[in-house]
């Protein structure tokens, strides 16, 4: 038996795979803790929200960090349904 590792956006990758061909899905969805209002969620990118100045690590910014609660839940439901 051979295994293949796929790396990328989980929802995008899962949609390209045949049904019942996946043994495990390991994913790390965005925290989505950007703020209560639209302006709080969109005024800073993910890197600015989670990296303090002077940090030695280099966290890349990533999408999906500015959804409201309903769209985040909808997105996660779509992801888990596809999985």
C-alpha positions as CSV (number, residue, x, y, z in Angstrom):
1,X,0.0,0.0,0.0
2,X,1.4,3.4,-0.9
3,X,0.5,6.8,0.6
4,X,0.7,10.2,-0.9
5,X,0.9,13.5,1.0
6,X,-0.9,16.5,-0.4
7,X,0.1,20.0,0.8
8,X,-2.0,23.0,0.1
9,X,-5.3,24.6,0.9
10,X,-7.3,21.7,2.3
11,X,-10.6,22.6,0.6
12,X,-9.0,23.1,-2.8
13,X,-7.0,19.9,-2.6
14,X,-9.8,17.7,-1.3
15,X,-12.0,18.8,-4.2
16,X,-9.5,17.3,-6.6
17,X,-9.4,13.9,-5.0
18,X,-11.7,11.0,-5.8
19,X,-14.4,10.1,-3.2
20,X,-13.3,7.7,-0.5
21,X,-9.6,7.9,-1.5
22,X,-8.4,9.7,1.7
23,X,-7.2,8.0,4.9
24,X,-6.7,11.1,7.0
25,X,-7.1,14.9,6.7
26,X,-4.8,17.0,8.8
27,X,-5.5,20.7,8.5
28,X,-4.8,23.8,10.4
29,X,-7.6,26.3,9.7
30,X,-7.1,30.0,10.4
31,X,-7.8,31.2,13.9
32,X,-10.3,33.7,12.6
33,X,-10.0,35.8,15.7
34,X,-9.6,39.1,13.9
35,X,-12.3,41.1,15.6
36,X,-16.0,41.8,16.1
37,X,-16.5,44.3,13.4
38,X,-15.6,44.3,9.7
39,X,-13.0,47.1,10.2
40,X,-11.4,45.2,13.1
41,X,-11.2,42.0,11.0
42,X,-9.8,43.7,7.8
43,X,-7.5,46.4,9.1
44,X,-4.6,44.1,9.7
45,X,-3.3,41.0,7.9
46,X,-2.8,37.7,9.8
47,X,1.0,38.3,10.3
48,X,0.3,41.7,11.9
49,X,-2.3,40.1,14.3
50,X,-0.2,37.3,15.5
51,X,3.5,38.3,15.4
52,X,4.8,40.8,17.9
53,X,7.5,43.2,16.8
54,X,11.0,41.8,17.3
55,X,10.0,38.2,16.8
56,X,12.7,36.0,15.3
57,X,10.3,33.7,13.4
58,X,8.9,34.6,10.1
59,X,5.2,33.9,10.0
60,X,3.8,34.3,6.5
61,X,0.5,36.1,6.2
62,X,-2.4,33.8,5.1
63,X,-6.0,34.3,3.8
64,X,-9.2,33.4,5.6
65,X,-8.5,35.4,8.7
66,X,-11.2,38.1,8.3
67,X,-14.5,36.2,8.1
68,X,-17.4,36.9,10.4
69,X,-18.8,34.1,12.6
70,X,-21.4,32.9,10.1
71,X,-19.1,32.8,7.1
72,X,-16.4,31.1,9.1
73,X,-18.9,28.4,10.2
74,X,-20.1,28.0,6.7
75,X,-16.6,27.7,5.4
76,X,-15.6,25.1,8.0
77,X,-18.8,23.1,7.3
78,X,-17.9,23.0,3.6
79,X,-14.4,21.9,4.5
80,X,-15.5,19.2,6.9
81,X,-18.2,18.0,4.5
82,X,-15.6,17.6,1.7
83,X,-13.3,15.8,4.1
